Amino acid sequence: MEHLEKILDQLSNETLRSLKEMNKAKDINERKTQAEIVHLLCQSMGSIIGSTASMMSEVHDSQLIDDEEDEYL
């Protein structure tokens, strides 16, 4: 889990850095490039968070099933 937190922190930091770069950009093409980078970084974060939530849900459901089976033993 610590590894996952590190990845999310790095993605967050890179997103903030890209937003600052986008703010500094004078040329519309530079802004567009930075906006695309921010968009992709946010998509990556969303995918990681969604996958983690799905895995945690499966683990939780599995534990509930195991607990229910233990009750019948």
C-alpha positions as CSV (number, residue, x, y, z in Angstrom):
1,M,0.0,0.0,0.0
2,E,2.9,2.3,0.7
3,H,4.1,1.9,-2.9
4,L,0.7,2.9,-4.1
5,E,0.7,6.1,-2.0
6,K,4.1,7.0,-3.4
7,I,2.9,6.6,-7.0
8,L,-0.2,8.8,-6.2
9,D,2.0,11.4,-4.6
10,Q,4.3,11.5,-7.6
11,L,1.3,11.8,-10.0
12,S,-0.1,14.6,-7.9
13,N,3.2,16.4,-7.8
14,E,3.6,16.1,-11.5
15,T,0.1,17.3,-12.1
16,L,0.7,20.4,-10.0
17,R,4.0,21.0,-11.8
18,S,2.3,20.7,-15.2
19,L,-0.5,23.1,-14.1
20,K,2.1,25.6,-13.1
21,E,3.8,25.2,-16.5
22,M,0.5,25.6,-18.3
23,N,-0.1,28.9,-16.4
24,K,3.3,30.2,-17.4
25,A,2.9,29.2,-21.1
26,K,2.4,32.1,-23.5
27,D,1.9,30.1,-26.7
28,I,-1.5,28.4,-27.2
29,N,0.3,25.2,-28.4
30,E,2.3,25.1,-25.2
31,R,-0.9,25.5,-23.1
32,K,-2.6,22.8,-25.1
33,T,0.3,20.4,-24.6
34,Q,0.4,21.0,-20.9
35,A,-3.4,20.7,-20.7
36,E,-3.2,17.3,-22.4
37,I,-0.4,16.2,-20.0
38,V,-2.6,17.3,-17.0
39,H,-5.6,15.4,-18.5
40,L,-3.5,12.2,-18.9
41,L,-2.0,12.4,-15.4
42,C,-5.5,12.9,-13.9
43,Q,-6.8,9.9,-16.0
44,S,-3.9,7.8,-14.7
45,M,-4.7,8.8,-11.1
46,G,-8.4,8.0,-11.6
47,S,-7.5,4.6,-13.1
48,I,-5.2,3.7,-10.2
49,I,-7.8,4.8,-7.6
50,G,-10.6,3.0,-9.4
51,S,-8.6,-0.2,-9.7
52,T,-7.6,0.0,-6.0
53,A,-11.2,0.6,-4.9
54,S,-12.3,-2.4,-7.0
55,M,-9.6,-4.6,-5.5
56,M,-10.4,-3.5,-2.0
57,S,-14.0,-4.2,-2.6
58,E,-13.2,-7.7,-3.8
59,V,-11.0,-8.4,-0.8
60,H,-13.8,-7.0,1.5
61,D,-16.4,-9.2,-0.2
62,S,-14.1,-12.2,0.0
63,Q,-13.6,-11.6,3.7
64,L,-17.4,-11.4,4.3
65,I,-17.9,-14.7,2.6
66,D,-15.1,-16.3,4.7
67,D,-16.7,-14.8,7.8
68,E,-20.1,-16.2,6.9
69,E,-18.6,-19.6,6.2
70,D,-16.9,-19.6,9.6
71,E,-20.2,-18.9,11.3
72,Y,-21.7,-22.1,9.9
73,L,-18.8,-24.3,11.0
